[in-house]
Amino acid sequence: MNGEVLERAYKERLEERIISYLAQIKNIDLSKAIDFYYNSRFADKIAQGEYGIQYLDYKILAQLVAEK
């Protein structure tokens, strides 16, 4: 595996963890958490790796998304 493949897999798993934790802390179902996440201002930043944001802990990122 090359670095790009690993990075993509890491980001996908990160998004899963963020969404799952977001559903937990906001007490919403996963489908609503998915919508909430992908409509947040952070989804694109995480996907693009803007400013290394994707390396923050998923719980911190979920809190940031939740504060929308």
C-alpha positions in Angstrom: 0.0 0.0 0.0 1.2 3.5 -0.7 0.7 6.6 1.4 -2.3 7.8 -0.5 -4.2 4.6 0.0 -3.4 4.6 3.7 -4.4 8.3 4.1 -7.7 7.7 2.3 -8.5 4.7 4.5 -7.6 6.6 7.6 -9.9 9.5 6.7 -12.8 7.1 5.9 -12.4 5.4 9.3 -12.1 8.8 10.9 -15.4 10.0 9.4 -17.1 6.8 10.6 -15.8 7.4 14.2 -16.8 11.1 14.1 -20.3 10.3 12.9 -20.8 7.5 15.4 -19.6 9.7 18.3 -21.7 12.6 17.0 -24.8 10.4 17.1 -24.0 9.5 20.6 -23.3 13.0 22.0 -26.3 14.6 20.2 -28.5 11.6 21.0 -29.6 11.3 17.3 -29.7 8.3 15.0 -26.9 7.5 12.6 -28.7 8.8 9.5 -29.2 12.2 11.1 -25.6 12.2 12.3 -24.5 11.5 8.8 -26.5 14.4 7.4 -25.3 16.7 10.2 -21.7 15.8 9.6 -21.7 16.2 5.8 -23.6 19.5 6.1 -21.0 20.8 8.6 -18.2 23.2 7.6 -15.7 20.6 8.8 -16.5 17.7 6.5 -14.7 19.2 3.5 -11.8 20.4 5.6 -11.3 16.9 7.1 -11.7 15.2 3.7 -9.1 17.6 2.2 -6.8 17.5 5.1 -6.9 21.2 5.5 -4.3 22.4 8.1 -3.8 18.8 9.3 -7.3 18.9 10.9 -7.7 15.2 10.2 -5.1 14.3 12.7 -7.1 15.7 15.7 -8.8 13.2 17.9 -12.2 12.1 16.5 -13.9 13.1 19.7 -12.6 16.7 19.4 -13.7 16.8 15.8 -17.1 15.5 16.7 -17.4 18.2 19.4 -16.5 20.9 16.8 -19.0 19.6 14.4 -21.7 19.4 17.1 -21.2 23.1 18.0 -22.2 24.0 14.4 
